[in-house]
Amino acid sequence: NEIALVDPRLGLMEKLTSLSMSVNFISRLPDEIGMLTALTSCDVSDNTLPLLPASFILLTSLVSLDVSNNVLHALPEGFRLLSNLEELSLARNKLFTIGPSLSALHRMRTLDLSGN
């Protein structure tokens, strides 16, 4: 795929539970992604994301998140609010520190931080 821009109207899909936008050229997610409060699975791997929007912490129904193979330098402030996360892949990014936010995610079963 060659998607580079994500239309902010994506946030209008309020019943969406699974979103996969992997293997594209996405360098920015719209703030409106935070409106997808029913989302339980999100895969934005293999893009060029340097950060996740601050509104990402509103996705409190997320159970699985794959942000591997991007260029993330840090997680959004308040990432610990994603308390339903069970699977998280942050592999192959540019993370230098993960901070205390991940230790608050008590449901986490799988965490991949390899290749940072």
C-alpha positions as CSV (number, residue, x, y, z in Angstrom):
1,N,0.0,0.0,0.0
2,E,1.0,3.6,-0.4
3,I,-1.3,5.5,2.0
4,A,0.5,8.6,3.3
5,L,-2.4,10.6,4.8
6,V,-5.2,9.4,7.0
7,D,-8.4,11.3,6.7
8,P,-9.5,12.8,10.0
9,R,-13.1,11.6,9.2
10,L,-11.8,8.2,10.3
11,G,-12.8,9.4,13.8
12,L,-16.4,9.3,12.7
13,M,-16.4,5.4,12.6
14,E,-17.3,5.2,16.3
15,K,-18.2,1.5,16.2
16,L,-14.9,0.4,14.6
17,T,-13.3,-2.3,16.7
18,S,-10.3,-3.3,14.6
19,L,-8.0,-1.1,12.5
20,S,-5.1,-2.2,10.4
21,M,-3.0,0.4,8.5
22,S,0.3,-1.5,8.4
23,V,2.8,-1.3,5.6
24,N,2.1,2.2,4.3
25,F,3.9,5.6,4.3
26,I,1.9,7.1,7.2
27,S,3.9,9.7,9.1
28,R,1.1,11.2,11.1
29,L,-2.2,10.0,12.6
30,P,-5.0,12.5,13.0
31,D,-6.0,13.6,16.5
32,E,-9.5,12.3,15.6
33,I,-8.2,8.8,16.0
34,G,-9.0,9.3,19.7
35,M,-12.7,9.3,18.9
36,L,-12.5,5.5,18.1
37,T,-13.3,4.5,21.6
38,A,-14.7,1.1,20.6
39,L,-11.3,0.1,19.1
40,T,-9.8,-3.0,20.6
41,S,-7.1,-3.8,18.0
42,C,-4.9,-1.3,16.2
43,D,-2.0,-2.2,13.8
44,V,0.0,0.8,12.5
45,S,3.2,-1.2,12.0
46,D,5.6,-0.6,9.2
47,N,5.0,3.1,8.7
48,T,7.1,6.2,9.4
49,L,5.4,7.4,12.6
50,P,7.6,9.5,14.8
51,L,4.9,9.8,17.5
52,L,1.4,8.9,18.4
53,P,-1.1,11.7,18.8
54,A,-1.9,12.8,22.4
55,S,-5.5,11.7,21.7
56,F,-4.3,8.1,21.5
57,I,-4.7,7.8,25.2
58,L,-8.5,8.0,24.8
59,L,-8.5,4.6,23.2
60,T,-9.1,2.9,26.5
61,S,-10.7,-0.2,24.9
62,L,-7.5,-1.2,23.1
63,V,-6.4,-4.7,23.9
64,S,-3.8,-5.1,21.1
65,L,-1.5,-2.4,19.7
66,D,1.2,-2.9,17.1
67,V,3.4,0.2,16.4
68,S,6.5,-1.8,15.4
69,N,8.8,-0.7,12.6
70,N,8.2,3.0,12.9
71,V,10.4,5.8,14.2
72,L,8.8,6.4,17.6
73,H,11.0,8.3,20.0
74,A,8.6,8.3,23.0
75,L,5.1,7.3,24.0
76,P,2.4,9.9,24.6
77,E,2.0,11.3,28.1
78,G,-0.7,9.3,29.8
79,F,-0.1,6.1,27.9
80,R,-0.8,4.3,31.2
81,L,-4.5,5.1,30.7
82,L,-4.6,2.3,28.1
83,S,-5.3,-0.1,31.0
84,N,-6.9,-2.8,28.8
85,L,-3.8,-3.4,26.8
86,E,-2.7,-7.0,26.8
87,E,-0.4,-7.1,23.7
88,L,1.9,-4.3,22.8
89,S,4.6,-4.3,20.1
90,L,7.0,-1.3,20.1
91,A,9.8,-3.3,18.3
92,R,12.2,-1.6,15.9
93,N,11.5,2.0,16.7
94,K,13.8,4.7,18.1
95,L,12.8,4.5,21.8
96,F,15.4,5.5,24.3
97,T,13.2,5.1,27.4
98,I,9.8,3.8,28.1
99,G,9.2,5.5,31.4
100,P,6.9,4.3,34.2
101,S,3.8,4.3,32.1
102,L,4.2,0.7,30.9
103,S,4.5,-0.6,34.5
104,A,0.9,0.6,35.1
105,L,-0.5,-1.7,32.4
106,H,-1.4,-4.6,34.6
107,R,-3.2,-6.6,32.0
108,M,-0.2,-6.8,29.7
109,R,0.6,-10.3,28.6
110,T,2.9,-9.7,25.6
111,L,5.4,-6.8,25.3
112,D,7.9,-6.5,22.5
113,L,10.6,-3.8,22.8
114,S,13.2,-5.5,20.6
115,G,15.4,-3.5,18.2
116,N,15.1,-0.1,19.7
